Amino acid sequence: MKRILFVCWGNICRSSSAEEVMRTLVKKAGLEKEIELDSAGILSCHKGELPDSRMRMHASRRGYNLTHRSRPVCTEDFYDFDMIIGMDDRNIQDLKELAPDIETEKRIYRMTDYCRVKMADYVPDPYYGGAQGFENVLDILEDACAGLLEEIK
């Protein structure tokens, strides 16, 4: 069983979307029993909340149903997950600071490292922008999740 945790700042836009995009791809590939997914945020200020309503709307137009409830990253995540995937450099740095030791720090990866088509250094936070920002995030995540699935198959 491969366990993957997606992480962004608040777990209400990017990481919750990455979790659902990846879940959809995993389901289509028939790998639900081999790959387990979750998402979390660096912050706990949105704990228990559904993803941002704008993100849910844009995702639903593409057939994704975002139902994850936000939760913060915890120490156990570094032991429970094989891969912890951050959306941007700040997330990566925060995760490294939260990692309990050098071994668990090696489980941290960058989402855009799995992009195959989109050229992006990070997954931008769409929270303070308009509709195009949410669409761009979904474009990047669809590409990166497909690349990630290809790599772990």
C-alpha positions as CSV (number, residue, x, y, z in Angstrom):
1,M,0.0,0.0,0.0
2,K,1.4,3.4,-1.1
3,R,0.2,6.2,1.1
4,I,0.3,9.8,-0.2
5,L,-0.5,13.1,1.6
6,F,-1.0,16.3,-0.3
7,V,-0.3,19.5,1.6
8,C,-0.9,23.2,1.1
9,W,-1.3,26.2,3.4
10,G,-4.9,25.8,4.6
11,N,-6.1,22.6,3.0
12,I,-9.1,24.2,1.4
13,C,-8.0,24.8,-2.2
14,R,-4.9,23.1,-3.6
15,S,-4.2,20.0,-1.5
16,S,-7.9,19.0,-1.2
17,S,-8.2,19.3,-5.0
18,A,-5.0,17.3,-5.5
19,E,-6.4,14.6,-3.3
20,E,-9.6,14.3,-5.3
21,V,-7.9,14.6,-8.8
22,M,-5.5,11.8,-7.8
23,R,-8.4,9.7,-6.2
24,T,-10.2,10.0,-9.6
25,L,-7.2,8.8,-11.5
26,V,-6.4,6.0,-9.0
27,K,-10.0,4.8,-9.3
28,K,-9.9,4.9,-13.1
29,A,-6.7,2.8,-13.0
30,G,-8.3,0.3,-10.5
31,L,-5.7,0.9,-7.9
32,E,-7.8,1.9,-4.9
33,K,-6.5,-1.0,-2.9
34,E,-2.9,-0.1,-3.6
35,I,-2.9,3.7,-3.1
36,E,-4.3,5.5,-0.2
37,L,-4.8,9.3,-0.3
38,D,-5.3,12.2,2.1
39,S,-4.6,15.9,2.3
40,A,-3.8,18.4,5.1
41,G,-2.8,22.0,5.7
42,I,0.2,23.7,7.3
43,L,-2.3,25.8,9.3
44,S,-5.2,24.6,11.4
45,C,-7.4,27.7,11.0
46,H,-9.7,26.0,8.6
47,K,-9.9,22.7,10.5
48,G,-13.1,20.8,9.8
49,E,-14.1,23.1,6.9
50,L,-15.0,21.9,3.4
51,P,-12.8,23.2,0.6
52,D,-13.4,26.8,-0.6
53,S,-16.8,27.1,-2.4
54,R,-15.1,28.6,-5.5
55,M,-12.7,25.6,-5.7
56,R,-15.6,23.2,-5.3
57,M,-17.5,24.9,-8.1
58,H,-14.6,24.8,-10.5
59,A,-13.7,21.3,-9.6
60,S,-17.3,20.1,-10.0
61,R,-17.4,21.5,-13.6
62,R,-14.6,18.9,-14.3
63,G,-16.4,16.1,-12.5
64,Y,-14.6,16.3,-9.1
65,N,-16.6,16.2,-5.9
66,L,-14.5,17.9,-3.2
67,T,-15.8,16.7,0.2
68,H,-12.6,16.5,2.3
69,R,-12.7,18.3,5.6
70,S,-9.6,20.4,6.3
71,R,-7.1,19.2,8.9
72,P,-3.6,20.3,9.9
73,V,-0.5,18.2,9.3
74,C,0.5,16.3,12.4
75,T,3.7,14.5,13.4
76,E,2.1,11.1,12.8
77,D,1.7,12.0,9.1
78,F,5.5,11.8,8.7
79,Y,5.4,8.2,9.8
80,D,2.1,7.2,8.3
81,F,2.6,8.4,4.7
82,D,5.2,7.3,2.2
83,M,5.0,10.6,0.3
84,I,4.1,14.0,1.6
85,I,3.7,16.3,-1.4
86,G,3.7,20.1,-0.9
87,M,2.2,22.6,-3.4
88,D,4.9,25.3,-3.2
89,D,8.3,26.2,-1.7
90,R,6.8,27.6,1.4
91,N,4.8,24.4,2.1
92,I,8.0,22.4,1.4
93,Q,10.0,24.5,3.9
94,D,7.3,24.3,6.5
95,L,7.0,20.6,6.1
96,K,10.8,20.2,6.5
97,E,10.6,22.2,9.7
98,L,7.7,20.0,11.0
99,A,9.5,16.7,10.1
100,P,10.5,14.9,13.2
101,D,13.8,13.7,11.8
102,I,16.0,13.4,8.7
103,E,14.5,10.1,7.6
104,T,10.9,11.4,7.5
105,E,12.1,14.6,5.8
106,K,13.1,12.4,2.8
107,R,9.4,11.7,2.3
108,I,8.7,15.3,1.3
109,Y,8.2,16.1,-2.5
110,R,7.0,19.0,-4.7
111,M,3.8,18.6,-6.6
112,T,5.0,20.2,-9.8
113,D,8.0,17.8,-10.0
114,Y,5.5,15.4,-11.5
115,C,4.2,17.7,-14.2
116,R,4.6,16.3,-17.7
117,V,3.0,19.0,-19.9
118,K,2.4,22.2,-17.8
119,M,5.6,24.1,-17.0
120,A,5.2,25.3,-13.4
121,D,7.6,25.7,-10.5
122,Y,4.8,25.5,-7.9
123,V,1.0,25.3,-7.6
124,P,-0.2,28.9,-7.0
125,D,-2.7,29.6,-4.3
126,P,-5.9,30.7,-6.0
127,Y,-7.6,32.0,-2.8
128,Y,-7.1,35.7,-3.4
129,G,-7.6,35.6,-7.2
130,G,-10.3,35.1,-9.7
131,A,-11.8,32.2,-11.6
132,Q,-8.7,31.8,-13.9
133,G,-6.6,31.0,-10.8
134,F,-8.8,28.1,-9.8
135,E,-8.8,26.8,-13.4
136,N,-5.0,27.1,-13.6
137,V,-4.6,25.1,-10.3
138,L,-6.8,22.3,-11.6
139,D,-4.9,22.3,-14.9
140,I,-1.6,21.9,-13.0
141,L,-3.0,19.3,-10.6
142,E,-4.4,17.2,-13.4
143,D,-1.1,17.1,-15.2
144,A,1.0,16.5,-12.0
145,C,-1.3,13.8,-10.6
146,A,-1.2,11.9,-13.9
147,G,2.6,12.1,-13.8
148,L,2.7,11.0,-10.2
149,L,0.5,8.1,-10.9
150,E,2.7,7.1,-13.8
151,E,5.7,7.2,-11.6
152,I,4.3,5.1,-8.7
153,K,2.6,2.5,-10.8
